[in-house]
Amino acid sequence: GEEPKTFENTECIYNNEIAKTVEELGYEAIVTEGLPRVLGWRSPNYIYKAKGSSIKVLMRNHRLSDDIGFRFTSTEWDQWPLTADKYASWLASTPGQVITIFLDYETFGEHYWRESGILDFLRWLPSEVEKHSNLRWCTPLEAVNRYNPMDEVDVPKNATISWADEERDLSAWLGNELQKVSFNTLKEVGLPVKHLGDTTFLRLWRHLQTSDHLYYMSTKKGGSGVVHETFNPYGDPVKAFSTFITVVSDLIARCHLELEKPRFRFRRLLRKVPHGMGFRFFQGFARPTGLTANSLEEFYHILRSVDSKSISFHLGRGDFERWLSQVIGDEKLTKLFASLPKTAEDVEPLRDEMLRILKERIEELKRKDAEVTEKRG
């Protein structure tokens, strides 16, 4: 079979970091929305390169795509009815390297039923396109292999784009507090789910990441709001939220119950703790270092290089053993840290001792967890 080399993120969500990650996964091209605020004076009908990586970017021609996807049955549209020959002539008169037409599959037969003429339009379009000598069909990969990038597109993380709603950003899924709470809760449950490594829990967690769940919680008004309401099976964003958060809460509870079982006692101590429960390193009162450890392994790695002033500050207050006891729950490690001197003229020997204790304990926990897993296997 063929290995895919072109990537389209959910709802064409895109920024520079996403492009770089996708490239690292082995893809050669990515499709996103050809927004004027990103392109400026440039046309979407060219191949571009992502800023910060080499992956090629295909920009969706939203006008020509939406002529089919949104305006096909609009009798108020001055170009209605849209026929295959008319559309092919528009394509032929459009300058550029490549025209990226990107539509929902549901356009053909669901959004527009057979009676609308959409399937006849689709049936005749290929032959009408072939009548124009300057047009040829190609796959996204063929397009990026044929043409060199015309320029670079820069989409910072704080300006992430999508093809959804009038805003063409993330507000369709993260535009209100209901959506943000749901999203953050879902991220947090990923920690215990991954620690368990149970395929059933992983499958449920991944299903809950379907973007529609957050989409149904939108409280937008106007044209975008009408679209959200049309597709919302709950009929109400609050009902969508309450249903979703109930299911996620149940998954969290089940994960924690599993982790409390004896066979997970070592893995539980190695887990990553949720955001806000990590150990934050300070150099003094109200002087954060910006470093946070959310697991024993992260704690070990930060402790190797953090400023000695931070170690002195936390040792004197008993912060290390307090976190190890109250958050991580490792009483053995807590006692070992509590036995260390609270002050020292030279902190480096203490640092070395803490690193030794941590390394040995982490290796011990991993070994014991592997032994338990092997016995059960």
Backbone torsions as a table, in degrees:
resi	resn	phi	psi	omega
1	GLY	NA	172.1	179.7
2	GLU	-89.9	139.1	174.9
3	GLU	-93.8	122.2	-177.2
4	PRO	-62.5	139.8	179.6
5	LYS	-122.5	-2.3	178.2
6	THR	-115.2	135.6	-174.3
7	PHE	-119.5	136.7	170.6
8	GLU	-127.3	115.2	-179.8
9	ASN	-73.3	160.8	177.6
10	THR	-48.1	125.1	177.2
11	GLU	54.9	28.6	179.5
12	CYS	59.5	26.3	178.3
13	ILE	-62.9	132.1	-171.3
14	TYR	-152.9	140.9	164.3
15	ASN	-156.6	178.0	-176.3
16	ASN	-60.0	-40.0	-178.3
17	GLU	-66.4	-40.6	177.8
18	ILE	-61.9	-44.3	-179.9
19	ALA	-59.2	-42.9	-179.3
20	LYS	-65.7	-42.3	178.5
21	THR	-62.3	-43.4	-179.8
22	VAL	-63.1	-40.0	177.2
23	GLU	-62.7	-41.7	179.8
24	GLU	-64.8	-23.0	177.2
25	LEU	-80.1	-5.9	175.6
26	GLY	105.6	5.5	179.7
27	TYR	-84.7	152.4	-178.1
28	GLU	-106.4	-17.3	-178.2
29	ALA	-146.3	154.0	177.7
30	ILE	-139.2	142.4	-178.9
31	VAL	-105.9	134.4	174.9
32	THR	-147.9	-178.1	-176.1
33	GLU	-78.7	134.2	178.8
34	GLY	-85.3	75.6	-174.4
35	LEU	-83.4	136.3	177.1
36	PRO	-58.5	-33.6	-178.3
37	ARG	-70.3	-16.8	175.0
38	VAL	-94.2	-43.8	-175.1
39	LEU	-82.3	-26.1	-176.4
40	GLY	66.3	-124.9	-179.0
41	TRP	-79.2	-10.8	-174.1
42	ARG	-78.0	159.1	-178.4
43	SER	-93.5	147.8	175.1
44	PRO	-74.3	-7.1	-172.9
45	ASN	-89.6	36.3	176.9
46	TYR	-138.7	161.4	174.9
47	ILE	-83.6	135.9	178.2
48	TYR	-123.6	168.5	175.8
49	LYS	-114.9	142.6	178.8
50	ALA	-75.9	142.1	176.5
51	LYS	-68.6	130.6	178.0
52	GLY	88.2	0.2	177.1
53	SER	-155.3	176.1	-176.5
54	SER	-103.3	-1.0	-176.6
55	ILE	-63.7	141.2	179.5
56	LYS	-82.4	144.3	-177.0
57	VAL	-117.9	124.4	173.8
58	LEU	-100.0	122.0	-177.4
59	MET	-97.3	120.9	-179.9
60	ARG	-62.1	130.4	173.0
61	ASN	-80.5	96.8	-171.2
62	HIS	-69.9	-29.0	-179.9
63	ARG	-67.9	-51.7	-179.1
64	LEU	-69.0	-32.9	177.3
65	SER	-68.3	-43.9	-177.3
66	ASP	-74.1	-19.2	173.5
67	ASP	-58.8	-34.7	176.6
68	ILE	-87.8	-50.4	-171.1
69	GLY	-68.7	-30.8	-174.7
70	PHE	-123.4	-25.0	-173.2
71	ARG	-109.1	0.4	-171.8
72	PHE	-56.9	-40.3	-176.8
73	THR	-104.1	7.9	-177.1
74	SER	-78.3	106.4	-179.7
75	THR	-70.7	-14.3	177.7
76	GLU	-84.3	-10.6	179.2
77	TRP	-73.2	133.6	-175.7
78	ASP	-70.6	-8.6	177.7
79	GLN	-104.5	5.1	178.3
80	TRP	-73.7	140.9	-2.6
81	PRO	-82.2	148.2	178.5
82	LEU	-89.2	117.4	179.6
83	THR	-108.4	162.3	-177.3
84	ALA	-62.7	-40.8	-178.8
85	ASP	-68.0	-37.8	178.1
86	LYS	-64.9	-44.8	-178.0
87	TYR	-65.3	-40.8	178.8
88	ALA	-62.1	-36.0	178.6
89	SER	-67.6	-34.8	175.9
90	TRP	-64.2	-43.7	178.9
91	LEU	-60.9	-42.9	-176.9
92	ALA	-65.5	-28.0	-178.3
93	SER	-93.6	4.7	-178.9
94	THR	-92.5	119.9	-178.9
95	PRO	-76.8	159.9	176.7
96	GLY	131.2	-176.4	179.3
97	GLN	-85.7	-44.2	-173.2
98	VAL	-150.9	141.1	176.7
99	ILE	-108.8	114.1	-178.4
100	THR	-92.1	106.8	176.8
101	ILE	-99.4	117.8	-173.4
102	PHE	-131.2	121.1	-173.9
103	LEU	-133.8	159.6	169.1
104	ASP	-69.4	140.8	173.6
105	TYR	-58.2	-33.2	-176.6
106	GLU	-65.4	-12.6	178.7
107	THR	-55.9	-38.6	-173.6
108	PHE	-97.3	92.7	174.6
109	GLY	109.4	-17.6	178.9
110	GLU	-114.6	-61.2	175.3
111	HIS	-63.8	-41.9	176.0
112	TYR	-120.0	119.0	-179.1
113	TRP	-75.2	167.7	-179.8
114	ARG	-52.9	-38.5	-176.5
115	GLU	-62.9	-19.1	-179.7
116	SER	-74.4	-16.2	-177.4
117	GLY	94.0	2.7	-175.3
118	ILE	-64.7	-35.8	-179.1
119	LEU	-73.3	-33.9	174.7
120	ASP	-66.6	-39.9	176.7
121	PHE	-58.1	-46.2	-179.2
122	LEU	-66.3	-35.6	-178.7
123	ARG	-66.1	-39.5	-174.1
124	TRP	-91.3	-15.8	-175.4
125	LEU	-59.6	-45.7	-179.0
126	PRO	-56.5	-44.6	-178.3
127	SER	-68.9	-32.6	177.9
128	GLU	-70.4	-36.3	177.4
129	VAL	-64.5	-39.3	-178.1
130	GLU	-64.7	-16.3	178.9
131	LYS	-74.3	-12.8	-178.0
132	HIS	-105.7	120.2	-174.0
133	SER	-66.7	-21.7	-178.4
134	ASN	-92.0	6.9	179.9
135	LEU	-116.9	142.4	171.6
136	ARG	-151.9	146.4	178.0
137	TRP	-80.3	146.9	174.4
138	CYS	-156.4	158.7	175.6
139	THR	-81.3	162.6	177.3
140	PRO	-55.7	-41.6	-178.6
141	LEU	-65.9	-39.1	176.8
142	GLU	-61.8	-37.7	-179.1
143	ALA	-65.8	-46.9	-176.8
144	VAL	-72.5	-23.8	176.4
145	ASN	-78.8	-23.3	-177.3
146	ARG	-84.5	-34.5	-174.5
147	TYR	-119.1	146.0	172.6
148	ASN	-82.1	152.3	178.7
149	PRO	-59.9	136.9	179.1
150	MET	-79.5	-31.9	-176.3
151	ASP	-166.7	-173.8	-179.5
152	GLU	-111.6	142.1	174.5
153	VAL	-110.7	136.4	-175.8
154	ASP	-119.6	111.9	178.6
155	VAL	-127.7	93.9	179.3
156	PRO	-62.4	161.9	-178.2
157	LYS	-59.6	-37.5	-178.4
158	ASN	-77.8	2.3	177.0
159	ALA	-127.7	30.6	-178.0
160	THR	-51.7	138.5	-178.2
161	ILE	-113.5	165.8	174.0
162	SER	-153.9	-174.8	175.8
163	TRP	-106.4	11.6	-172.0
164	ALA	-94.7	140.5	174.5
165	ASP	60.6	178.7	-178.4
166	GLU	-67.9	-29.0	-176.8
167	GLU	-76.3	-24.6	-178.7
168	ARG	53.5	44.6	178.5
169	ASP	-135.9	-150.0	-179.2
170	LEU	-94.2	3.0	-173.4
171	SER	-67.2	-16.8	176.5
172	ALA	-65.8	-24.7	-177.0
173	TRP	-119.9	-22.1	-177.3
174	LEU	-131.9	37.6	-174.7
175	GLY	-93.9	-7.7	178.8
176	ASN	-143.4	174.1	-175.2
177	GLU	-68.1	-32.4	177.6
178	LEU	-58.8	-45.2	-178.1
179	GLN	-69.2	-40.9	-178.2
180	LYS	-67.4	-41.7	177.7
181	VAL	-62.1	-43.8	-179.7
182	SER	-63.2	-44.2	-178.7
183	PHE	-63.6	-46.5	-178.5
184	ASN	-67.5	-37.2	177.4
185	THR	-64.8	-40.5	179.3
186	LEU	-64.6	-37.9	177.3
187	LYS	-64.2	-41.4	-177.7
188	GLU	-67.0	-36.6	-179.3
189	VAL	-68.7	-18.4	177.4
190	GLY	-62.1	-29.2	-179.1
191	LEU	-63.8	-57.4	178.5
192	PRO	-65.2	-32.6	178.9
193	VAL	-61.5	-45.3	-179.5
194	LYS	-68.2	-35.0	178.5
195	HIS	-65.0	-37.8	179.4
196	LEU	-67.0	-41.3	-178.6
197	GLY	70.0	16.6	-179.2
198	ASP	-82.0	128.0	-174.8
199	THR	-64.1	-33.8	179.7
200	THR	-67.2	-44.8	178.5
201	PHE	-65.0	-40.3	178.4
202	LEU	-62.8	-41.9	-179.8
203	ARG	-63.8	-43.9	178.9
204	LEU	-63.5	-43.3	-179.6
205	TRP	-62.3	-40.2	179.5
206	ARG	-68.7	-38.3	176.4
207	HIS	-61.4	-36.6	-179.9
208	LEU	-70.1	-14.7	177.9
209	GLN	-83.5	-2.5	176.5
210	THR	-56.1	128.4	-172.6
211	SER	-62.1	-24.5	-178.6
212	ASP	-58.6	-33.6	-178.8
213	HIS	-57.5	-43.8	178.8
214	LEU	-76.0	-33.7	179.7
215	TYR	-59.8	-39.0	-178.4
216	TYR	-67.9	-16.1	-178.3
217	MET	-90.0	0.9	-177.8
218	SER	-63.5	139.6	177.8
219	THR	-113.9	23.8	-178.4
220	LYS	-66.4	154.6	175.7
221	LYS	-111.1	-175.8	176.9
222	GLY	70.8	-156.5	-176.6
223	GLY	-60.3	-43.2	179.3
224	SER	-64.5	-39.1	179.7
225	GLY	-62.6	-37.8	179.0
226	VAL	-62.3	-41.2	179.6
227	VAL	-64.5	-44.1	178.6
228	HIS	-60.2	-44.4	-179.3
229	GLU	-63.8	-37.2	-178.2
230	THR	-61.1	-38.8	-175.3
231	PHE	-96.2	-1.6	-176.7
232	ASN	-82.6	109.0	-178.4
233	PRO	-69.4	-17.7	-179.9
234	TYR	-84.7	-22.1	-178.7
235	GLY	77.2	-2.6	-175.0
236	ASP	-156.8	126.8	-179.4
237	PRO	-62.3	-31.6	179.5
238	VAL	-67.6	-39.5	176.9
239	LYS	-65.5	-38.0	177.4
240	ALA	-62.0	-42.3	179.6
241	PHE	-65.4	-48.9	-176.1
242	SER	-63.7	-37.8	177.8
243	THR	-65.7	-46.4	-177.6
244	PHE	-64.1	-48.1	-175.0
245	ILE	-68.6	-28.8	175.9
246	THR	-65.8	-44.4	-179.9
247	VAL	-66.2	-43.8	179.6
248	VAL	-63.9	-41.6	179.2
249	SER	-62.5	-38.3	177.6
250	ASP	-64.5	-40.9	178.7
251	LEU	-64.3	-41.0	177.8
252	ILE	-60.3	-47.1	-178.9
253	ALA	-61.3	-42.9	179.9
254	ARG	-65.0	-38.0	178.1
255	CYS	-63.6	-45.4	-178.9
256	HIS	-66.1	-36.0	176.5
257	LEU	-63.3	-40.1	178.4
258	GLU	-65.5	-43.8	-177.7
259	LEU	-66.2	-22.6	178.9
260	GLU	-78.1	-12.0	179.6
261	LYS	-68.4	145.8	-175.3
262	PRO	-52.3	-35.6	-175.2
263	ARG	-68.2	-15.0	180.0
264	PHE	-105.6	10.7	-172.1
265	ARG	-63.3	-33.9	179.8
266	PHE	-79.7	-40.8	178.5
267	ARG	-63.5	-35.1	-179.8
268	ARG	-60.9	-37.8	-179.2
269	LEU	-72.3	-21.5	-179.9
270	LEU	-92.4	-1.3	-172.9
271	ARG	-66.2	163.6	168.3
272	LYS	-88.9	133.1	-179.6
273	VAL	-88.6	156.6	-178.2
274	PRO	-61.5	160.4	177.0
275	HIS	-56.6	133.6	-179.6
276	GLY	98.5	-13.2	179.6
277	MET	-110.2	1.9	179.1
278	GLY	-72.8	165.9	178.0
279	PHE	-85.6	118.2	179.7
280	ARG	-96.5	123.1	-178.3
281	PHE	-85.4	129.8	177.1
282	PHE	-119.6	154.6	173.2
283	GLN	-95.3	-13.1	-179.4
284	GLY	177.8	-177.2	-178.6
285	PHE	-61.8	125.6	179.5
286	ALA	60.2	28.8	178.9
287	ARG	-127.4	73.7	-177.8
288	PRO	-69.0	147.4	176.5
289	THR	-87.4	-16.2	-175.2
290	GLY	87.5	2.7	-178.9
291	LEU	-103.0	134.3	179.4
292	THR	-136.0	133.2	177.1
293	ALA	-106.0	127.0	-179.7
294	ASN	-109.0	6.5	177.8
295	SER	-157.7	169.1	178.6
296	LEU	-62.5	-39.0	-179.4
297	GLU	-67.1	-40.1	176.6
298	GLU	-66.3	-38.0	177.7
299	PHE	-59.8	-43.1	179.6
300	TYR	-62.7	-47.5	-175.9
301	HIS	-67.5	-38.0	178.7
302	ILE	-69.8	-39.1	-178.7
303	LEU	-62.1	-25.6	-179.4
304	ARG	-65.4	-31.9	-171.9
305	SER	-125.4	-6.7	-177.5
306	VAL	-63.5	150.4	-178.9
307	ASP	-56.3	139.8	-178.6
308	SER	-60.8	-27.1	177.7
309	LYS	-62.3	-35.0	179.0
310	SER	-67.1	-41.6	179.1
311	ILE	-62.8	-45.0	179.2
312	SER	-60.7	-42.9	-178.4
313	PHE	-60.9	-48.1	-175.8
314	HIS	-75.7	-33.6	177.3
315	LEU	-62.0	-45.2	-178.0
316	GLY	-63.4	-27.7	-178.7
317	ARG	-94.2	-9.7	-177.2
318	GLY	74.2	24.1	-176.1
319	ASP	-68.3	-37.2	-176.1
320	PHE	-61.3	-53.0	-177.5
321	GLU	-68.2	-29.0	178.2
322	ARG	-65.0	-43.4	179.3
323	TRP	-68.3	-41.7	-179.8
324	LEU	-63.0	-31.9	-179.3
325	SER	-84.2	-51.7	-170.9
326	GLN	-81.6	-27.6	-177.8
327	VAL	-105.8	-55.1	-179.1
328	ILE	-73.8	-40.2	178.2
329	GLY	84.6	22.7	-179.1
330	ASP	-100.5	97.3	-176.0
331	GLU	-69.4	-33.1	178.5
332	LYS	-63.1	-46.8	179.4
333	LEU	-67.0	-35.9	178.7
334	THR	-60.2	-45.8	-179.3
335	LYS	-64.8	-38.8	179.7
336	LEU	-64.9	-41.4	179.3
337	PHE	-72.2	-35.3	-179.9
338	ALA	-66.4	-24.2	-178.5
339	SER	-81.8	-8.2	-179.1
340	LEU	-75.8	151.7	177.1
341	PRO	-59.8	146.5	-178.7
342	LYS	-86.3	-19.2	178.8
343	THR	-138.7	155.2	177.1
344	ALA	-164.5	141.7	177.5
345	GLU	-66.8	-39.0	178.0
346	ASP	-116.0	112.4	-175.1
347	VAL	-78.2	-22.0	-171.9
348	GLU	-59.4	-42.4	175.7
349	PRO	-60.6	-35.5	176.8
350	LEU	-67.0	-40.1	177.1
351	ARG	-58.8	-47.2	-179.7
352	ASP	-60.0	-39.8	-179.7
353	GLU	-67.5	-42.2	178.1
354	MET	-63.0	-40.8	178.9
355	LEU	-64.2	-39.9	178.4
356	ARG	-63.0	-46.1	180.0
357	ILE	-60.6	-45.9	-178.6
358	LEU	-64.1	-46.3	-178.0
359	LYS	-60.5	-45.4	-179.5
360	GLU	-64.9	-39.3	-178.7
361	ARG	-69.7	-41.3	179.0
362	ILE	-62.9	-44.2	178.7
363	GLU	-63.5	-38.7	178.8
364	GLU	-64.0	-45.0	-179.4
365	LEU	-63.8	-41.7	179.3
366	LYS	-64.9	-41.1	-179.4
367	ARG	-64.9	-44.7	-178.9
368	LYS	-68.0	-37.0	177.6
369	ASP	-64.9	-40.6	178.6
370	ALA	-64.2	-38.1	179.5
371	GLU	-65.3	-41.9	179.0
372	VAL	-64.4	-43.5	-179.9
373	THR	-62.9	-40.8	-179.5
374	GLU	-65.5	-39.8	179.5
375	LYS	-64.9	-38.7	-179.6
376	ARG	-73.9	-28.5	-179.3
377	GLY	-73.2	NA	NA
